[in-house]
Every structure is written in C-alpha cells, then in structure tokens.
C-alpha cells in the first residue's frame, strides 16, 4: 500500500507522484492500485554494478566560498559478484514490466558493466522478440586519463529498450547542416540535396516520383531528393531521423548550472526529454522507480505527461522533491507502507517561531540555518498527510540562493506544522503554537 505523506496539488490524480520505497515494493503496490498494464514508458537508471560508493555534493555558496555538504547517495558495491547484482535487479525489472501497457516500452540505462546482463534478463522476462533497440549514448568526450589509457575510451552508456506486443516509439529528427555547394533548387524553387537511390525498389521510386522527390540526371541515373530547411543560425540543413547512436545529447557538465543537483550519476534533462517524447504520448503515464535526482519527473511534467517516480534513498527523495517543486510541479509525496525501505532518517528538531497578527502568520525558521528545503502546514492533524501551504527550497546555481527563512501566510491558525529537509536526506517535523 502507498500512503500519501505530503501534498502540494489537488489530489493524487494530479499526475505527479514521488514515492519513497524500494522499486520492487512500489511496483507491486502500483499494480494493486490498478496501474498494471497502463504505463506507457518505464525508464530506470539503476546501479551499474560499478563496485563504487557514490557521494552527493550540495554547494552552499558560490565558487568563491566553495562550501560543500557531502553525504552518501547510494552504494553500488556487490560483494556477491554478478549474482548479487542480478538478484537485486531481476525481480524489480519483472515487477516493472508487469506495469507496461501493450503499447509501452521499458528503457534500462546502464553501461558496459551491465548491458549484457540486462539484455539476458529482459530476454528471459519478455522474450527475445520484445527487443526494440540498444541505444548508445556518448556521455563524455575521450579526454584525460581515458584517452591516455591503453584502450579505447569508455565514454559510452547503453540504453536497452524492450516493448510490449504493440510497442511503438517515434524517433525524433535532427537537423544536419549541408555544405552550401551541394544545395540545389528544383523547378518549384525548393532547396534540396540528393543521394543515390540505394536499395529503393522500383515501386518505391515510382511513389517518391509522385511526391516530387526523384531527381534524374542527364544520363538517366536516379537520385532521391531530400528537401532542406534552415536552422536557427540560417544554415541549410537536412532533417534526419535519429538512429541508435546518440552523439548529439551533451553530458550534464554542459547543462545550465541550475540543472545540476549535485546528485552523482545524474543524467541531463535533454536525454530524458528525448526518451519521454518519443516513447510516450501526451498525457501518457511515465514510471521511474530508480529516480535519483528526479530528472524523469521534471521532463515528464514539462512535456505534458503524468508520472510516478520513486527511490529507496532518503537523499534522493529530498533532492527530487526540492527539484520538482522548483519546477512548479503540483507534487504528491508518498511512502510505500510495509516496504523493506528504511524509514526516512530524522533530523534535529527545528527551531521555529510563529507570530500571529490580526489576519496573518509570520513563521521564521531559526535553525537549521541552511536547510535544503522546508514547508508549512497550517491545518495539520496527526495521522493525516502533511499538506504544504507554503514551501521554500534552496536554488542551485553559480551562486546558490538559500531557502527563505521567513514565511508570511494569510491565516489565523493557532498552530502550524513545520517540516524541514536536510541535504543528507534527513527530515524533521515540529508542531508550533502561535504566540
């Protein structure tokens, strides 16, 4: 069962949910809710079997001061070898696959260490015929130690895609600049470039000729026309379908500073935008239960999709929640009851003062001095979800903006509940009487 702990929208049907819980438990609970066979896209970025422990870094000041809070994010060490890793991943993949609609697809983002294992697992769970794609994303240039090593640089991630019986994805297009000297113009004044007919059949050539896309030379050779468009820089470009080699999505280091949460192995928003757009329809449902910093949720919301994301890590929950609220998402935060996931760690009791005026409350958070985020519920009842009527989060950037410490709320409540989130995932709540 999933229980709502924190609400910002108008009910769980708002289509934006963040769930604290192990991926297996959450997927099984979602199936009991009736979500089985209704999910358009499952994307997960699970541990890669890297045998490393990852740390989260939250920058409190700009580069001049450089104060950083470091905390463990997640542990990707598997002391039982590949067997221990597979014992973790297999049941979670199987539970997630059960959520897929017949037209849905599951995308598993790993690298060279686990891609072959994921292929074997999904062949077993869904059948080899369910394979759709193995996408290679160049996540980094071949520089530094990798370039100097005695091997080709390991600069690639792999995204394994399997689908239901009626799975359908719509690959996007991208603009490729054309040498100005190769641009031609047809009798109707349309710019084009051409290529040999290749393996087009005679019937295909006949169809393309009716569309005005066949160019014949004086010697009778047949070429296919590709009409051109201008890019924002004014250069003529050919519009090409994106294939399974993605070299045009830059790594996170090239994203705007405000996108970087400090969560290790965070993926760039542009990557998830492509996946969400091509693998789910507008209004469709996206699920990611290894959510990390919440990139999938932010992308789904921005593209008009509903989403359910979750993570077992308390730090991931705090990071994703703050990020999604900065993006204006009407979020509901849930807990998977009975989950094997440990409870969220409790932080120090916050120091708060509440002054009640004639028709307004002034709430000041005195400690902690630098929270990741905090929120206020002016109508809190024990045993009921915490519903935020006001919240503030630190905004990352070149010079991070700290969360506001004073809230002024049009309300005459005699007491309020204040909840604080820390950078290491701890959470604390306090009821405070108004003076």
Secondary structure, 3 states (H helix, E strand, C coil): CEEEEEECCCCHHHCEEEEECCHHHHHHHHHHHHHCCCEEEEEECCCCCCCCEEEEEEECCCCCCCCEEEEEEEECCCCCCHHHHHHHHHHHHHHHHCCEEEEEEEEEEECCCCHHHHHHHHHHHHCHHHEEEEEEEECCCCCHHHHHCCCCCCCEEEEEEEECCCCCCCCCEEEEECCHHHCEECCCCCEEEEEECCCCCHHHHHHHHHCCCEEECCCCCEEEEEEEEECCCCCEEEEEECCCEECCCCCHHHCCHHHCCCCCCCCCHHHHHHHHHHHCCCCCEEEECCCCCCHHHHHHHHCCCEEEEEECCHHHHHHHHHHHHHCCCCCEEEEECCCCCCCCCECCCCEEEEEECCCCEEEEEEECCCCCEEEEECCCCCCCCEECCEEEECECCCCCECCCCEEEECCCCCEEEEEEECCCCCEEEEEEECC
